[in-house]
């Protein structure tokens, strides 16, 4: 400001440019934080899916009559795991993840819901049953 109280054009332009740079950085930081939250959420669901595949493979590799009780955590949000003959599929938040497992002897495809408790067992005829 000069003696008469006027602001120069250069001063106004420099404030405007600084404001634009600050807003750009704020947008960049916000998108980086959202991206890390999405990655964390995806990793949590992937770990649940891999753990379930590991448990089913354990039951399948052990002898007849072997069973494992499992409770699916509902903290990461709502999800559905579909158990098919040779793969597991998880659907959550309009996303889908798959993992392969050893081929199973099953009669039907099973749907497992978050928050549910299930018993995975191998029957006397070698079939995997989830109740």
N, C-alpha and C positions, 0 to 999 in steps of 0.2 A: 504494500500500500504506500502511496506517496503522501505528501503533506495534505492534500485536499481530500483524502479518503477514497481514492480510486484504486481499483485493483487492475494490474496490468494483464494483458491478454496472455503473455507467456506464463504468468503465475496460474491462471485459470486452466490453460492447456496442460501444464505439468500436473496439476491436481487431477484432472480428468484422466490422464494417462496412468497415473498411479492407481486410481480407482479401477480402471479397466484391468490392469495387471493383477490387482488384489482379487477381483471377482473371478478372473481366470484361474488363479491358484486355488481359490476356494472351491470352484467347480471340480478341479482336478483332484483335490484331496477328498472331496465327497465321493467321487466315483471310485477312487482307490479303496476307500473304506467299505463301500458297498460291495466291491469285488471281493475283498478279503472275507466279508461275512458270507457271501454266496459260496465261496470255496470251502469255508469251514463247515457250512451246512451240508454241502455235497460230500465232503469227506466223512462226516458223521454217519450219513446214510450208507455210504460205501462200506464203512467198517461194520455196520450192522449186517449188511448183506453178506460180506465175506465171513463174518462170524457164523451166520446161519448156515452158509455153505460148508464151513468146516465142521459144524456140529452134525449136519446130515451125512457128510462123508465119514465121520467117526462112527455113527450108528451103522452105516452101510458096511464099513470094513470090519466091524466086530461081528461076533457070532449071533446066531438067532436068539431072540429073547432079550437082546441088549436094548436099552432105552435111555433117553436123556430128556429131562424136563427143561424147558426153556421159556423164559418170559421176555416178550418183546417190549423194549422201553418205549414210552410214548413221549419222552421229553423232546426229541428232535422234531416232533410234529406228526401228523397223520401220514401213514404210509401203508401200502399193501405189498406183501411178498407173495408171488405166485411160484409154487414148486411144480416144476414139470419134470419129465423123464430125465433130461440131461442138462437142465439149466434152472437158475433162479432168476426171477425178474422182480425188481422193486419199482413201484410207481409212487412218486411223491411230488407235490407242487408242480404238476404238469411236466415232470421230468421222469425219465425211465433209465434204470440201470440194470445190467445183466451180468451174471457170472456163470461160468460153466462148472458143472459138477460131474462126478463119475456117473455113468448111466445107472438109473435106479429101476427097480421093479416096483412100479406103483400102478394102481388101478385107475385113479383119477388125478386130475391136477388139483392141488390144494391151494387155498388162499389163506394167508396168515395176516392178521391185522395188528397194527401197533396197539400196545397196551394189553394184548391177549397173552394167555399162557397156554403152552402146547406141550404134548408129550410125543416125542419122535421115537418110534420103536421099530424093531425088525421082527417080523412074525416068524413062525416056525417054517413057513414055506419060502422065506427069504425076501418077502415084500416089505417095503417101507410104508408105515402107516403113521399119519399125523392126526392126533385127536386133541 
